[in-house]
Amino acid sequence: MSRIGKMPVGVPDKVEVKVNGSHVAVKGPNGQLEYTFTDSVNIVLKDKEVTVTPIDKTKKSLSLWGTTRTLISNMVTGVSQGFTKSLEYTGVGYKAAVSGNTLTLSLGYSHPIEYALPAGVSAKVTKNVIDISGANKELVGFVAAKVRSFRPPEPYKGKGVKYIDEHIIRKAGKTGGKK
């Protein structure tokens, strides 16, 4: 039995959820999200709560039960509150700027990196922190991972782009001429 799957997803007042078979559409103040789930689970909207139950006791439907419930919960949270990932960049001469839907990064390469943000995701730069936010948790995480991949943190000086809560294990570096 899935502990997560058994819990119903509460729908806030400002969020509207429509369930049509296995297709779920969620609309709120931060946008609109839609997703078509597998037919292995049954999704029911009743009294401002969405409940997910498996169709049968097969391994597939039981394994997708909790996943489906969590995805619906993330959709409701995304359109009501939104998700944010914060990245920190450190290094001499490293800069970041946002203009429109383009994030421009100067990360020590011979050229600036211009990354076009996908629809539904916005970025904000303050000092040496990049805040990436949006309603779709999966897309926000993907964009944050993509920006981090442009210059991952290195273990000697810690230069690069890292998540705010990420801890970089430092290495000692070279020791002077041993004989």
C-alpha positions as CSV (number, residue, x, y, z in Angstrom):
1,M,0.0,0.0,0.0
2,S,1.2,3.4,-0.9
3,R,1.3,5.8,2.0
4,I,1.6,8.8,-0.3
5,G,-1.1,7.5,-2.7
6,K,-3.7,7.1,0.0
7,M,-3.6,10.8,1.0
8,P,-6.0,13.0,-0.9
9,V,-4.8,16.2,-2.6
10,G,-6.5,19.3,-1.2
11,V,-7.5,21.9,-3.7
12,P,-7.2,25.6,-2.5
13,D,-10.0,28.0,-3.1
14,K,-8.2,30.0,-5.8
15,V,-7.4,26.8,-7.8
16,E,-9.7,25.1,-10.3
17,V,-9.2,21.4,-11.1
18,K,-10.9,19.5,-14.0
19,V,-10.6,15.7,-14.2
20,N,-11.6,14.0,-17.5
21,G,-10.8,10.3,-17.2
22,S,-7.0,10.2,-16.9
23,H,-6.5,13.8,-18.1
24,V,-6.1,16.4,-15.4
25,A,-6.2,20.2,-15.9
26,V,-5.3,22.6,-13.1
27,K,-5.8,26.4,-13.4
28,G,-4.7,28.9,-10.8
29,P,-3.2,32.4,-10.3
30,N,0.3,31.3,-11.4
31,G,-0.9,29.7,-14.7
32,Q,-2.4,26.5,-16.1
33,L,-1.0,23.0,-16.2
34,E,-2.3,19.9,-18.0
35,Y,-1.2,16.3,-17.9
36,T,-2.6,13.0,-19.2
37,F,-1.8,10.2,-16.8
38,T,-1.8,6.4,-17.4
39,D,-5.0,4.4,-17.3
40,S,-3.6,2.2,-14.5
41,V,-5.0,4.6,-11.8
42,N,-8.4,6.1,-11.2
43,I,-8.5,9.8,-10.5
44,V,-11.6,11.3,-8.8
45,L,-12.4,14.9,-7.9
46,K,-14.9,15.2,-5.0
47,D,-15.5,18.0,-2.5
48,K,-12.3,20.0,-3.3
49,E,-10.1,16.9,-3.0
50,V,-8.5,14.8,-5.6
51,T,-8.1,11.1,-4.7
52,V,-6.1,8.6,-6.7
53,T,-6.7,4.8,-6.5
54,P,-5.1,1.9,-8.4
55,I,-7.3,0.1,-10.9
56,D,-6.1,-3.3,-9.8
57,K,-3.4,-4.9,-7.7
58,T,-0.8,-5.3,-10.5
59,K,2.7,-4.1,-9.9
60,K,2.4,-1.4,-12.6
61,S,-0.7,0.2,-11.1
62,L,0.6,0.0,-7.6
63,S,3.9,1.6,-8.5
64,L,2.2,4.5,-10.4
65,W,-0.3,5.2,-7.7
66,G,1.9,7.3,-5.4
67,T,3.7,8.9,-8.4
68,T,0.4,10.1,-9.9
69,R,-0.8,11.5,-6.6
70,T,2.5,13.4,-6.2
71,L,2.4,14.8,-9.7
72,I,-1.1,16.1,-9.2
73,S,-0.1,17.6,-5.8
74,N,2.9,19.3,-7.6
75,M,0.5,20.7,-10.2
76,V,-1.8,22.2,-7.6
77,T,1.1,23.6,-5.6
78,G,2.7,25.0,-8.8
79,V,-0.3,27.0,-10.0
80,S,-1.1,28.3,-6.5
81,Q,2.4,29.1,-5.0
82,G,4.9,28.2,-7.7
83,F,8.4,26.6,-7.4
84,T,11.7,28.3,-7.1
85,K,15.3,27.0,-7.4
86,S,18.2,29.3,-6.4
87,L,21.6,29.0,-7.9
88,E,24.8,30.8,-6.7
89,Y,27.7,31.6,-9.0
90,T,31.2,32.3,-7.7
91,G,34.3,33.2,-9.6
92,V,36.3,36.2,-10.6
93,G,34.5,38.1,-13.4
94,Y,31.5,35.8,-13.4
95,K,28.3,37.7,-14.2
96,A,24.6,37.0,-14.9
97,A,21.9,39.1,-16.4
98,V,18.3,38.7,-17.5
99,S,16.8,40.5,-20.4
100,G,13.3,39.5,-21.5
101,N,13.3,35.7,-21.6
102,T,17.1,35.3,-22.1
103,L,19.6,34.6,-19.4
104,T,23.1,35.8,-20.2
105,L,25.9,34.3,-18.3
106,S,29.6,35.2,-18.3
107,L,31.3,32.2,-16.7
108,G,35.0,32.6,-17.6
109,Y,34.7,31.3,-21.2
110,S,35.8,33.4,-24.2
111,H,32.1,34.1,-25.0
112,P,29.0,34.8,-23.0
113,I,26.4,32.1,-22.8
114,E,22.9,33.1,-23.8
115,Y,20.2,30.7,-22.6
116,A,16.6,31.2,-23.8
117,L,14.3,30.5,-20.9
118,P,11.3,28.2,-21.9
119,A,7.8,29.5,-21.7
120,G,6.4,29.4,-18.1
121,V,9.8,29.9,-16.5
122,S,11.3,33.2,-15.3
123,A,14.6,34.1,-13.8
124,K,15.8,36.9,-11.5
125,V,19.4,37.9,-10.7
126,T,20.4,39.5,-7.4
127,K,24.1,39.9,-6.6
128,N,25.5,36.4,-7.2
129,V,22.2,34.5,-7.0
130,I,20.0,33.4,-9.9
131,D,16.4,32.6,-8.9
132,I,14.6,30.4,-11.4
133,S,10.8,30.2,-10.8
134,G,7.7,28.8,-12.5
135,A,4.6,26.7,-12.0
136,N,5.9,23.5,-13.5
137,K,8.3,21.8,-11.0
138,E,9.8,19.5,-13.6
139,L,10.6,22.4,-15.9
140,V,12.0,24.6,-13.2
141,G,14.3,21.8,-12.1
142,F,15.4,21.1,-15.6
143,V,16.3,24.8,-16.3
144,A,18.2,25.0,-13.0
145,A,20.2,21.8,-13.9
146,K,20.9,23.2,-17.4
147,V,22.2,26.5,-16.0
148,R,24.3,24.6,-13.5
149,S,25.8,22.4,-16.2
150,F,27.3,25.5,-18.0
151,R,30.0,25.7,-15.3
152,P,29.6,23.1,-12.6
153,P,31.5,23.9,-9.3
154,E,35.0,22.6,-9.1
155,P,36.4,21.1,-5.9
156,Y,39.5,23.1,-5.4
157,K,38.4,26.7,-5.2
158,G,34.6,26.2,-5.5
159,K,34.3,28.3,-8.6
160,G,31.3,27.7,-10.8
161,V,27.5,27.6,-10.6
162,K,25.9,25.6,-7.7
163,Y,22.6,25.2,-5.9
164,I,22.2,27.4,-2.9
165,D,21.9,24.4,-0.5
166,E,24.5,22.3,-2.3
167,H,27.7,21.6,-0.3
168,I,30.9,21.3,-2.3
169,I,33.5,19.0,-0.8
170,R,36.8,20.7,-1.2
171,K,40.1,19.0,-2.1
172,A,43.4,19.9,-0.6
173,G,45.2,20.7,-3.9
174,K,48.8,20.2,-4.7
175,T,51.5,20.0,-2.0
176,G,54.8,21.6,-2.6
177,G,57.8,19.6,-4.1
178,K,58.1,16.4,-2.2
179,K,61.3,14.5,-2.6
